[in-house]
Amino acid sequence: MAGGEGHSGSWRAAPVGEQQMIGESAALKKVLQRLAKAGRSGTATVLIQGETGVGEEVMERYLHAHSARGGGPAPGVSRSPGA
């Protein structure tokens, strides 16, 4: 997986579109590692859940960017209210 520990201990992940995710928590690092692993597998089905505004769409773009299909268009995403 691209990225690594920065000088301040922050986790810097590979770019996602025009954005770059930056975080300091071990939990975020673990999530990004799992998403990258799922993307590399080519066969994993991933369900990303969270309350409105917590970053599910950013995680979806990160997963797509780390998949074999990352160079192509991202698939449509189904969102149901309250999910």
N, C-alpha and C positions, 0 to 999 in steps of 0.2 A: 504494500500500500504506500502511496506517495505521502509525504509529510513526515513529521517527526517533532521532536521536542525542540522548542526555540530556546533562546538564551534565558528568557524569563520563566521557563517551565510551562509555557502555554502550548497547547496542542494546535498545530497549524495543519489543516487538512488541505488536500488538493483542491484547486479551484472548482467551483460549481457554477458554470455559466460565467457571468460577470462578477460573481461574488466569491469570496473565500471565507470559509468558516473558521472562526478562531474561538477557542474555548480553553478553559483551564481545568475543568473537572475530569476526574477519572471516569465518571459515568459517560460523558460525551465521547471520550476517547474510545471506550468500550463499544458504544453504539456505532461509531464510525467504522471501527474495525470489523464489526459484525456485518454492517451493510456492504463494506468492500468485499468481504468473504462471500456473501450471498451473491453479489454482482459477478464475481469471478466464477461462481459455480455454474452459471448458465441455466440451471434448472430449478433454483429455489423460488418458492412462492413467498412473498413478504407482505405482511399486513402491518401498516404503519397507522397507529392510533394516537390520538391526543386531543386535548381540549382545543377549541378554536384559538389560533394565534401562537401555538407553541412550536411551530416549525415543521409540521408534517410535510409540507410541500418542498421545503429545503432538503429534507431527508430523502424525499422521492427523487429529486434532481441529483443528489449525491449518489444514490444507489444506481440510477441510470448512467451517470458519468463513469461509474466503476464497473459497468457491465460490458459484455462483448458488443452490445448494441449502442454503446455510448456515443459513437460518432453519428448516429442517426437521430431521427426525431423521437422524442419521448412519447411513450404510449399515453393514451387518455387515462385519466384517473377518475374513479367513481368516488364521490363523496356523498355521504348521507348525513343529513342534519342530526346533530346530537350523538354522532358516532364517535 
